[in-house]
């Protein structure tokens, strides 16, 4: 009896010890402060001693797929030696993140009694519930403020603005909206994996440069927004002007950016985030235009331009409903016969009885997805017109329609285009889509996918304005174009240029691309000497004021009728 009484007393002491530790554990966990981590580890160590456990391992997974793939994080709750697993618990949260825990005992140690197992599993559940709840909170925050690749998103920027506004720290800050120039070429040359490393290292360095009250966020792709104190601005802009970014041991990529900068005035009153983003975007768009330099600061002139942009964007929805936009047609002429064998549909806007030209509204619409709505609108109106000409029995020629690079974000672009053309009952051979040469900023894989799909559907695809921007042979080599349009900037302007570099360049450009099987079109042809040189190069088609200016649908119809 005495022995039994001693055992019961020991059991009572162990039970009291267990409940004391359990109470301490719950208290430490619910405090949830970093200073409580050592305390939690001490409590778990005592619990391990109480139940003769040698190790406890917790694993955390962001998703079920991550658990299946064996990823996630591994945390060791306590460890006094290796052993065999004796208990396992698993929790799946409402957002499908997972937490598991396994505890181990060394061989030769008395096994857990049923009561001890119940208590151990209770402790494990408590730890997992806390851990999974904590993980869920972190995951939610991560999803809210970071994109899938770990870059801060625009929600993170808005939150940062809210904090600094509440603290009255806006004065002395600068907002930088920037884009990494021609980054798709880095993707091509280095491959996606190394290019992603370049992107990450550039982002990390920029974070270091704006450190303190600054932040760097990524709205999408290679576009970024940064905030920094004015005293850090000069160094940040020097970095954006040009920097060598490492991606391998001893290897770097040279990266530059177009950037718009808005320095917040001391007396600035912030009503919403757009009050700051708007000026930065205006300066950024000016930088992207290339006429005001690589780095552009917001000023009164840009403020006036911004007002015009805002008016265009505000007027656009109603203008589209009222069909104020309409196509005009500039013929393309066969250089050998002089006959019209194609035309480019150009957009015009008749607003309040006045003609508005593309340079006055396209850049504004390019800031949003409105330009895509306009492109679809134009395609539909061109197709309706083609259908009318076909019904009249005219010898219809191929009409080219411009597509903004903004369309590359639309995974359903090809099916959308096919639907519009087919709804108008227009054979696909009468439609050509033009992409500007500046689509080198777009992922080549997306552009290749779209152009290849157009080929399969029987459309023609053209690269427009070749030679105007940063020309890349990869643009032509890796994408199955039908047509290459040579920009007017490549054409010689005077007699001296005909026999100089311009003339030599033009001859070789045309010869090279014709050998690749592309149809060559020279646009902006205005003089007989230019035409003579183009004939010598065996260019296929010409387009320009020497032959025809853009004309209405009615005028173009007459030209087609005259050729029959």
VEXDREN-2710 file (C-alpha; in Angstrom, 1 decimal):
% VEXDREN-2710
k/r/px/py/pz
1/UNK/0.0/0.0/0.0
2/UNK/2.8/2.3/0.8
3/UNK/4.4/1.8/-2.6
4/UNK/1.1/2.5/-4.3
5/UNK/0.6/5.7/-2.3
6/UNK/4.1/6.9/-3.4
7/UNK/3.3/6.2/-7.0
8/UNK/0.0/8.1/-6.7
9/UNK/1.7/11.0/-5.1
10/UNK/4.3/11.0/-7.9
11/UNK/1.4/10.9/-10.4
12/UNK/-0.3/13.7/-8.7
13/UNK/3.0/15.8/-8.8
14/UNK/3.4/15.0/-12.5
15/UNK/-0.2/16.0/-13.2
16/UNK/0.2/19.2/-11.3
17/UNK/3.5/19.9/-13.2
18/UNK/1.7/19.1/-16.5
19/UNK/-1.2/21.6/-15.8
20/UNK/1.2/24.3/-14.6
21/UNK/3.2/23.9/-17.8
22/UNK/0.1/23.8/-19.9
23/UNK/-1.1/27.1/-18.3
24/UNK/2.3/28.7/-18.9
25/UNK/2.3/27.5/-22.5
26/UNK/-1.1/28.9/-23.3
27/UNK/-0.2/32.2/-21.6
28/UNK/3.1/32.5/-23.6
29/UNK/1.4/31.6/-26.9
30/UNK/-1.4/34.0/-26.5
31/UNK/1.0/36.8/-25.6
32/UNK/2.4/36.2/-29.1
33/UNK/5.4/38.5/-28.7
34/UNK/8.8/37.8/-30.0
35/UNK/10.2/38.2/-26.5
36/UNK/8.1/35.1/-25.5
37/UNK/9.9/32.8/-27.9
38/UNK/12.7/31.7/-25.3
39/UNK/9.9/31.2/-22.7
40/UNK/7.9/29.0/-25.1
41/UNK/11.1/27.0/-25.9
42/UNK/11.8/26.5/-22.2
43/UNK/8.2/25.3/-21.5
44/UNK/8.3/22.9/-24.4
45/UNK/11.7/21.6/-23.2
46/UNK/10.2/20.9/-19.7
47/UNK/7.2/19.2/-21.3
48/UNK/9.5/17.0/-23.4
49/UNK/11.3/16.0/-20.1
50/UNK/7.9/15.3/-18.4
51/UNK/6.9/12.9/-21.2
52/UNK/10.3/11.5/-22.0
53/UNK/10.3/13.0/-25.5
54/UNK/13.6/13.7/-27.3
55/UNK/12.4/15.9/-30.3
56/UNK/9.5/17.8/-31.7
57/UNK/9.3/19.0/-35.3
58/UNK/6.8/21.4/-36.8
59/UNK/6.4/21.8/-40.5
60/UNK/4.5/24.7/-42.1
61/UNK/3.2/24.7/-45.7
62/UNK/1.6/27.7/-47.6
63/UNK/-0.7/25.3/-49.5
64/UNK/-1.7/21.6/-50.0
65/UNK/0.4/21.5/-53.1
66/UNK/3.5/22.7/-51.2
67/UNK/2.9/20.0/-48.7
68/UNK/2.6/17.4/-51.5
69/UNK/5.8/18.6/-53.1
70/UNK/7.7/18.4/-49.8
71/UNK/8.4/22.1/-49.6
72/UNK/7.5/24.5/-46.8
73/UNK/9.4/25.4/-43.6
74/UNK/10.6/23.1/-40.9
75/UNK/10.9/24.2/-37.2
76/UNK/12.4/22.2/-34.4
77/UNK/10.4/22.9/-31.2
78/UNK/12.9/21.0/-29.0
79/UNK/15.7/18.5/-29.6
80/UNK/17.7/16.5/-27.2
81/UNK/18.6/13.7/-29.5
82/UNK/17.3/11.5/-32.3
83/UNK/14.5/8.9/-31.9
84/UNK/11.5/7.3/-33.4
85/UNK/8.2/9.1/-34.1
86/UNK/5.5/8.4/-31.5
87/UNK/2.8/10.9/-32.3
88/UNK/1.7/13.0/-35.3
89/UNK/-0.9/15.9/-35.6
90/UNK/-2.0/17.9/-38.8
91/UNK/-4.1/21.0/-39.2
92/UNK/-5.4/22.6/-42.4
93/UNK/-6.5/26.2/-42.1
94/UNK/-9.5/27.9/-43.9
95/UNK/-7.1/29.3/-46.5
96/UNK/-5.7/25.8/-47.1
97/UNK/-2.3/26.3/-45.5
98/UNK/-1.1/23.3/-43.5
99/UNK/0.8/22.8/-40.2
100/UNK/2.0/19.4/-39.0
101/UNK/3.9/18.3/-35.8
102/UNK/5.7/15.0/-35.1
103/UNK/7.2/14.1/-31.7
104/UNK/9.9/11.5/-31.1
105/UNK/11.2/9.2/-28.3
106/UNK/14.5/7.5/-28.0
107/UNK/14.7/3.7/-28.1
108/UNK/14.5/2.0/-24.7
109/UNK/12.5/4.7/-23.0
110/UNK/9.2/3.6/-21.5
111/UNK/6.4/4.2/-24.0
112/UNK/3.7/6.7/-23.5
113/UNK/0.7/5.6/-21.5
114/UNK/-2.7/6.2/-22.9
115/UNK/-3.2/9.2/-20.6
116/UNK/0.2/10.6/-21.5
117/UNK/-0.5/10.2/-25.2
118/UNK/-3.8/12.1/-24.7
119/UNK/-1.9/14.9/-22.9
120/UNK/0.9/15.0/-25.5
121/UNK/-1.6/15.2/-28.4
122/UNK/-3.5/18.0/-26.6
123/UNK/-0.2/20.0/-26.4
124/UNK/0.5/19.3/-30.0
125/UNK/-3.0/20.5/-31.0
126/UNK/-2.5/23.7/-29.0
127/UNK/0.8/24.4/-30.6
128/UNK/-0.5/23.6/-34.1
129/UNK/-3.6/25.7/-33.7
130/UNK/-1.5/28.7/-32.6
131/UNK/1.1/28.1/-35.3
132/UNK/-1.4/27.6/-38.1
133/UNK/-3.4/30.6/-37.0
134/UNK/-0.2/32.7/-36.8
135/UNK/0.8/31.3/-40.2
136/UNK/-2.6/32.1/-41.7
137/UNK/-2.3/35.7/-40.5
138/UNK/1.2/35.9/-42.1
139/UNK/-0.1/34.3/-45.3
140/UNK/-3.0/36.7/-45.5
141/UNK/-0.7/39.6/-45.0
142/UNK/1.6/38.2/-47.6
143/UNK/-1.2/37.7/-50.1
144/UNK/-2.4/41.2/-49.4
145/UNK/0.8/43.1/-49.6
146/UNK/3.1/41.0/-51.9
147/UNK/2.6/39.4/-55.3
148/UNK/3.2/35.7/-56.1
149/UNK/7.0/36.4/-56.6
150/UNK/7.5/38.1/-53.3
151/UNK/7.6/41.7/-54.6
152/UNK/5.6/44.4/-52.7
153/UNK/2.4/45.2/-54.6
154/UNK/0.4/48.4/-55.0
155/UNK/-1.7/47.6/-51.9
156/UNK/1.5/47.7/-50.0
157/UNK/2.2/51.2/-51.5
158/UNK/-1.3/52.4/-50.6
159/UNK/-0.8/51.2/-47.0
160/UNK/2.6/52.9/-46.8
161/UNK/1.0/56.2/-48.1
162/UNK/-1.7/55.9/-45.5
163/UNK/0.8/55.5/-42.7
164/UNK/3.1/58.4/-43.7
165/UNK/0.1/60.7/-44.2
166/UNK/-1.3/59.9/-40.8
167/UNK/2.2/60.6/-39.3
168/UNK/2.4/63.9/-41.3
169/UNK/5.7/62.9/-43.0
170/UNK/4.8/63.6/-46.7
171/UNK/7.0/66.7/-47.0
172/UNK/10.5/65.9/-48.3
173/UNK/9.4/62.7/-50.1
174/UNK/9.8/61.9/-53.8
175/UNK/7.8/59.4/-55.8
176/UNK/9.5/57.5/-58.6
177/UNK/7.6/55.6/-61.3
178/UNK/10.0/53.6/-63.4
179/UNK/10.3/50.9/-66.0
180/UNK/13.3/48.7/-66.8
181/UNK/14.2/49.5/-70.4
182/UNK/14.1/46.6/-72.9
183/UNK/14.0/44.0/-70.2
184/UNK/12.5/41.5/-72.6
185/UNK/15.9/41.4/-74.3
186/UNK/17.5/40.4/-71.0
187/UNK/15.0/37.6/-70.8
188/UNK/15.9/36.5/-74.3
189/UNK/19.7/36.7/-73.9
190/UNK/20.0/35.2/-70.4
191/UNK/16.9/33.0/-70.1
192/UNK/14.0/33.5/-67.7
193/UNK/15.7/32.1/-64.6
194/UNK/18.8/34.4/-64.8
195/UNK/16.7/37.3/-65.9
196/UNK/14.5/36.9/-62.9
197/UNK/17.6/37.0/-60.7
198/UNK/18.6/40.2/-62.4
199/UNK/15.2/41.6/-61.7
200/UNK/15.3/40.5/-58.1
201/UNK/18.8/41.9/-57.5
202/UNK/17.9/45.3/-59.1
203/UNK/14.8/45.5/-56.9
204/UNK/16.8/44.6/-53.7
205/UNK/19.4/47.2/-54.5
206/UNK/16.7/49.8/-55.1
207/UNK/15.2/48.9/-51.7
208/UNK/18.6/49.5/-50.1
209/UNK/18.9/52.9/-51.8
210/UNK/15.5/54.1/-50.6
211/UNK/15.9/52.6/-47.1
212/UNK/14.5/54.5/-44.1
213/UNK/11.1/55.9/-45.0
214/UNK/11.2/54.5/-48.5
215/UNK/9.5/51.6/-50.2
216/UNK/9.7/49.9/-53.6
217/UNK/6.6/48.2/-55.2
218/UNK/5.9/46.3/-58.4
219/UNK/2.6/47.0/-60.1
220/UNK/3.5/44.4/-62.8
221/UNK/6.3/42.9/-64.9
222/UNK/9.2/45.3/-65.1
223/UNK/7.2/48.3/-63.9
224/UNK/8.0/49.7/-60.4
225/UNK/7.0/52.6/-58.0
226/UNK/9.4/53.8/-55.3
227/UNK/9.2/56.4/-52.5
228/UNK/12.3/57.9/-50.9
229/UNK/13.5/60.9/-49.0
230/UNK/14.9/63.7/-51.2
231/UNK/18.4/63.2/-49.7
232/UNK/18.4/59.7/-51.2
233/UNK/16.9/60.7/-54.5
234/UNK/20.1/61.5/-56.4
235/UNK/21.7/58.2/-55.6
236/UNK/18.6/56.3/-56.5
237/UNK/18.2/58.1/-59.9
238/UNK/21.9/57.5/-60.7
239/UNK/21.3/53.8/-60.1
240/UNK/18.2/53.9/-62.4
241/UNK/20.2/55.7/-65.1
242/UNK/22.5/52.7/-65.5
243/UNK/23.7/49.9/-63.2
244/UNK/25.5/46.6/-63.6
245/UNK/23.4/43.9/-61.9
246/UNK/25.0/40.6/-61.0
247/UNK/23.3/37.3/-61.9
248/UNK/26.2/34.9/-61.7
249/UNK/29.7/34.8/-60.2
250/UNK/31.6/37.4/-62.2
251/UNK/28.7/38.1/-64.6
252/UNK/26.5/41.2/-64.8
253/UNK/23.8/42.7/-66.9
254/UNK/23.6/46.4/-67.6
255/UNK/20.2/47.7/-66.7
256/UNK/18.7/51.2/-67.2
257/UNK/15.3/52.6/-66.6
258/UNK/12.9/55.3/-67.8
259/UNK/11.6/57.1/-64.7
260/UNK/9.2/59.9/-63.8
261/UNK/9.8/61.7/-60.6
262/UNK/7.4/63.8/-58.4
263/UNK/9.0/65.6/-55.5
264/UNK/6.2/66.3/-53.0
265/UNK/6.0/70.1/-52.1
266/UNK/6.1/71.1/-48.5
267/UNK/2.6/72.6/-48.7
268/UNK/1.1/69.6/-50.5
269/UNK/-2.3/68.4/-49.4
270/UNK/-2.9/64.7/-50.0
271/UNK/-6.6/63.8/-50.5
272/UNK/-6.0/60.4/-52.0
273/UNK/-3.1/58.4/-53.4
274/UNK/-3.8/59.4/-57.0
275/UNK/-2.8/63.0/-56.1
276/UNK/0.7/61.7/-55.8
277/UNK/0.6/58.8/-58.4
278/UNK/-0.9/61.1/-61.1
279/UNK/2.1/63.5/-61.3
280/UNK/4.6/60.7/-61.1
281/UNK/2.8/58.8/-63.9
282/UNK/2.7/62.0/-66.1
283/UNK/6.5/62.4/-65.7
284/UNK/6.9/58.7/-66.4
285/UNK/4.9/58.8/-69.6
286/UNK/7.0/61.7/-70.7
287/UNK/10.2/59.7/-70.0
288/UNK/8.7/56.7/-71.9
289/UNK/8.0/59.0/-74.9
290/UNK/11.7/59.6/-75.2
291/UNK/11.6/63.3/-76.1
292/UNK/12.4/64.7/-72.6
293/UNK/15.1/62.3/-71.5
294/UNK/15.4/59.1/-69.6
295/UNK/14.6/60.7/-66.2
296/UNK/11.8/63.3/-66.1
297/UNK/10.7/65.5/-63.2
298/UNK/7.1/66.6/-62.9
299/UNK/6.6/70.4/-63.6
300/UNK/3.9/72.9/-64.6
301/UNK/4.2/72.0/-68.3
302/UNK/3.5/68.3/-67.5
303/UNK/0.7/69.4/-65.2
304/UNK/-0.9/71.1/-68.2
305/UNK/-0.4/67.9/-70.3
306/UNK/-1.8/65.9/-67.5
307/UNK/-5.0/67.9/-67.7
308/UNK/-5.3/67.1/-71.4
309/UNK/-4.8/63.4/-70.7
310/UNK/-7.4/63.5/-68.0
311/UNK/-9.9/65.2/-70.3
312/UNK/-9.3/62.5/-73.0
313/UNK/-9.8/59.7/-70.5
314/UNK/-13.0/61.3/-69.1
315/UNK/-14.4/61.9/-72.6
316/UNK/-13.5/58.5/-74.0
317/UNK/-16.4/56.3/-72.8
318/UNK/-19.1/58.7/-74.2
319/UNK/-17.1/59.2/-77.4
320/UNK/-17.0/55.5/-78.0
321/UNK/-20.7/55.1/-77.3
322/UNK/-21.5/58.0/-79.7
323/UNK/-19.1/56.5/-82.3
324/UNK/-17.0/59.7/-82.6
325/UNK/-14.0/57.6/-83.6
326/UNK/-13.7/56.5/-87.2
327/UNK/-11.1/55.0/-89.6
328/UNK/-9.4/56.7/-92.5
329/UNK/-7.4/54.7/-95.0
330/UNK/-3.8/55.4/-96.3
331/UNK/-3.2/53.2/-99.3
332/UNK/-0.1/51.0/-99.8
333/UNK/1.2/50.9/-103.3
334/UNK/2.9/48.2/-105.2
335/UNK/6.3/49.7/-106.1
336/UNK/6.4/48.0/-109.5
337/UNK/2.9/48.6/-110.8
338/UNK/1.8/51.7/-108.9
339/UNK/-1.5/49.9/-108.0
340/UNK/-3.1/50.0/-104.6
341/UNK/-2.7/46.6/-103.0
342/UNK/-3.4/47.4/-99.4
343/UNK/-4.1/50.1/-96.9
344/UNK/-3.6/51.0/-93.2
345/UNK/-6.6/51.9/-91.2
346/UNK/-5.8/55.0/-89.1
347/UNK/-7.9/56.2/-86.2
348/UNK/-9.4/59.7/-86.1
349/UNK/-11.7/61.4/-83.6
350/UNK/-14.3/63.9/-84.4
351/UNK/-15.1/65.6/-81.1
352/UNK/-17.5/68.5/-80.9
353/UNK/-17.0/69.1/-84.7
354/UNK/-13.2/69.2/-84.5
355/UNK/-10.7/66.5/-85.7
356/UNK/-8.5/65.1/-83.0
357/UNK/-5.4/63.3/-84.2
358/UNK/-3.9/60.1/-82.7
359/UNK/-1.0/61.8/-81.0
360/UNK/-3.4/63.8/-79.0
361/UNK/-5.4/60.9/-77.6
362/UNK/-3.6/57.5/-78.1
363/UNK/-0.9/58.1/-75.5
364/UNK/-3.6/59.0/-72.9
365/UNK/-5.6/55.9/-73.7
366/UNK/-2.4/53.8/-73.6
367/UNK/-2.2/54.6/-69.9
368/UNK/-5.3/52.4/-69.3
369/UNK/-6.9/49.4/-71.0
370/UNK/-9.1/51.9/-72.9
371/UNK/-6.7/51.7/-75.9
372/UNK/-7.6/48.0/-76.2
373/UNK/-11.3/48.9/-76.3
374/UNK/-10.5/51.4/-79.1
375/UNK/-8.5/48.8/-81.1
376/UNK/-11.5/46.4/-81.0
377/UNK/-13.8/49.2/-81.9
378/UNK/-11.6/50.1/-84.9
379/UNK/-11.3/46.5/-86.0
380/UNK/-15.1/46.1/-86.0
381/UNK/-15.7/49.2/-88.0
382/UNK/-13.0/48.3/-90.5
383/UNK/-14.5/44.8/-90.9
384/UNK/-18.0/46.3/-91.4
385/UNK/-16.5/48.5/-94.2
386/UNK/-14.8/45.5/-95.8
387/UNK/-18.0/43.5/-95.8
388/UNK/-19.8/46.4/-97.5
389/UNK/-17.1/46.6/-100.2
390/UNK/-17.2/42.8/-100.7
391/UNK/-21.0/43.0/-101.1
392/UNK/-20.6/45.7/-103.8
393/UNK/-18.3/43.4/-105.7
394/UNK/-15.2/45.6/-105.3
395/UNK/-11.7/44.1/-105.6
396/UNK/-10.9/44.4/-101.9
397/UNK/-7.3/44.7/-100.7
398/UNK/-5.8/43.7/-97.4
399/UNK/-6.4/46.3/-94.6
400/UNK/-4.0/46.6/-91.7
401/UNK/-5.2/47.5/-88.2
402/UNK/-3.0/48.6/-85.3
403/UNK/-2.9/46.7/-82.0
404/UNK/-1.5/48.1/-78.8
405/UNK/1.1/46.1/-76.9
406/UNK/-1.4/46.4/-74.0
407/UNK/-3.3/43.5/-75.6
408/UNK/-0.5/41.1/-74.6
409/UNK/-2.0/41.0/-71.2
410/UNK/-5.2/39.5/-72.7
411/UNK/-4.8/35.7/-72.9
412/UNK/-8.0/35.5/-75.0
413/UNK/-6.8/38.1/-77.5
414/UNK/-6.7/35.8/-80.5
415/UNK/-10.2/34.4/-79.9
416/UNK/-11.5/38.0/-79.4
417/UNK/-10.0/39.1/-82.7
418/UNK/-11.4/36.0/-84.6
419/UNK/-14.9/36.6/-83.1
420/UNK/-15.0/40.2/-84.3
421/UNK/-13.8/39.4/-87.8
422/UNK/-16.1/36.4/-88.1
423/UNK/-19.1/38.2/-86.8
424/UNK/-18.7/40.6/-89.8
425/UNK/-18.2/37.6/-92.2
426/UNK/-14.9/38.9/-93.4
427/UNK/-12.4/36.3/-94.8
428/UNK/-9.2/36.4/-92.7
429/UNK/-6.9/37.1/-95.6
430/UNK/-8.2/40.6/-95.8
431/UNK/-7.0/41.5/-92.3
432/UNK/-3.5/42.4/-91.2
433/UNK/-2.5/43.3/-87.6
434/UNK/0.3/45.7/-87.0
435/UNK/2.4/45.7/-83.8
436/UNK/4.8/48.6/-83.2
437/UNK/8.5/47.8/-82.9
438/UNK/8.3/48.9/-79.3
439/UNK/6.7/45.6/-78.5
440/UNK/10.3/44.5/-77.5
441/UNK/9.1/45.6/-74.1
442/UNK/6.6/42.8/-74.1
443/UNK/7.5/39.3/-73.2
444/UNK/8.6/37.6/-76.4
445/UNK/6.8/34.4/-75.5
446/UNK/3.4/36.2/-75.4
447/UNK/4.1/38.0/-78.7
448/UNK/5.3/34.8/-80.4
449/UNK/2.2/33.0/-79.2
450/UNK/-0.2/35.6/-80.5
451/UNK/1.5/36.1/-83.9
452/UNK/1.8/32.3/-84.4
453/UNK/-1.9/32.0/-83.6
454/UNK/-2.6/34.7/-86.2
455/UNK/-0.7/32.7/-88.8
456/UNK/-2.8/29.6/-88.1
457/UNK/-6.0/31.7/-88.4
458/UNK/-5.0/33.0/-91.8
459/UNK/-4.3/36.6/-90.7
460/UNK/-1.2/38.6/-91.7
461/UNK/1.0/40.0/-88.9
462/UNK/3.3/43.0/-89.3
463/UNK/6.0/44.6/-87.2
464/UNK/5.4/48.4/-87.6
465/UNK/7.9/51.3/-87.4
466/UNK/11.0/49.0/-87.7
467/UNK/14.1/51.2/-87.0
468/UNK/12.3/53.9/-85.0
469/UNK/13.1/52.5/-81.6
470/UNK/15.6/50.0/-80.2
471/UNK/15.6/47.5/-83.1
472/UNK/16.3/43.9/-82.3
473/UNK/17.0/41.2/-84.8
474/UNK/15.5/38.8/-82.3
475/UNK/12.1/40.6/-82.9
476/UNK/12.2/39.3/-86.5
477/UNK/14.2/36.2/-86.1
478/UNK/12.1/34.6/-83.3
479/UNK/8.6/35.7/-84.3
480/UNK/6.9/34.5/-87.6
481/UNK/5.9/37.9/-89.1
482/UNK/4.5/38.2/-92.6
483/UNK/5.3/41.9/-93.1
484/UNK/8.0/44.3/-92.0
485/UNK/7.2/48.0/-92.1
486/UNK/10.3/50.2/-92.3
487/UNK/10.0/53.5/-90.4
488/UNK/10.4/56.8/-92.3
489/UNK/13.5/57.5/-90.0
490/UNK/15.4/54.9/-92.0
491/UNK/14.7/56.5/-95.3
492/UNK/17.4/59.0/-96.7
493/UNK/16.3/62.6/-96.4
494/UNK/18.5/64.1/-99.0
495/UNK/20.9/63.3/-101.9
496/UNK/23.9/63.0/-99.7
497/UNK/22.1/60.4/-97.6
498/UNK/21.2/58.3/-100.6
499/UNK/24.9/57.3/-101.1
500/UNK/25.8/57.4/-97.4
501/UNK/25.0/55.4/-94.3
502/UNK/21.2/55.8/-94.7
503/UNK/21.2/54.4/-98.2
504/UNK/23.5/51.5/-97.3
505/UNK/21.5/50.7/-94.2
506/UNK/18.2/50.7/-96.1
507/UNK/19.5/48.4/-98.9
508/UNK/20.8/45.8/-96.5
509/UNK/17.7/46.0/-94.2
510/UNK/15.4/45.3/-97.2
511/UNK/17.7/42.6/-98.7
512/UNK/18.0/40.8/-95.4
513/UNK/14.3/40.7/-94.6
514/UNK/13.2/39.8/-98.1
515/UNK/15.6/36.9/-97.9
516/UNK/13.9/35.8/-94.7
517/UNK/10.6/35.8/-96.7
518/UNK/9.1/38.9/-95.3
519/UNK/7.1/41.4/-97.4
520/UNK/8.8/44.9/-97.0
521/UNK/6.7/48.1/-96.8
522/UNK/8.4/51.5/-96.6
523/UNK/6.2/54.1/-94.9
524/UNK/6.6/57.9/-95.0
525/UNK/7.7/58.0/-98.6
526/UNK/7.6/61.7/-99.7
527/UNK/10.1/62.2/-102.6
528/UNK/10.8/60.7/-106.0
529/UNK/14.4/60.1/-104.9
530/UNK/13.3/58.0/-102.0
531/UNK/11.1/56.0/-104.3
532/UNK/13.9/55.5/-106.8
533/UNK/16.2/54.2/-104.0
534/UNK/13.4/51.9/-102.8
535/UNK/13.0/50.5/-106.3
536/UNK/16.7/49.8/-106.4
537/UNK/16.4/47.8/-103.1
538/UNK/13.5/45.8/-104.4
539/UNK/11.2/46.9/-101.6
540/UNK/7.7/45.5/-102.2
541/UNK/5.3/48.3/-101.1
542/UNK/5.4/52.0/-100.3
543/UNK/3.1/54.2/-98.3
544/UNK/3.3/57.9/-98.0
545/UNK/2.3/61.4/-99.2
546/UNK/4.1/60.9/-102.5
547/UNK/1.2/58.7/-103.5
548/UNK/-1.7/59.2/-101.1
549/UNK/-2.6/60.9/-97.9
550/UNK/-5.0/59.2/-95.5
551/UNK/-8.5/59.3/-97.0
552/UNK/-12.1/58.6/-96.0
553/UNK/-13.8/55.3/-96.6
554/UNK/-15.8/56.8/-99.5
555/UNK/-12.6/58.2/-101.2
556/UNK/-10.8/54.9/-100.8
557/UNK/-13.8/53.0/-102.2
558/UNK/-13.6/55.2/-105.3
559/UNK/-9.9/54.3/-105.7
560/UNK/-10.7/50.6/-105.5
561/UNK/-13.4/51.0/-108.0
562/UNK/-11.1/52.8/-110.4
563/UNK/-8.7/49.8/-110.4
564/UNK/-11.3/47.3/-111.5
END
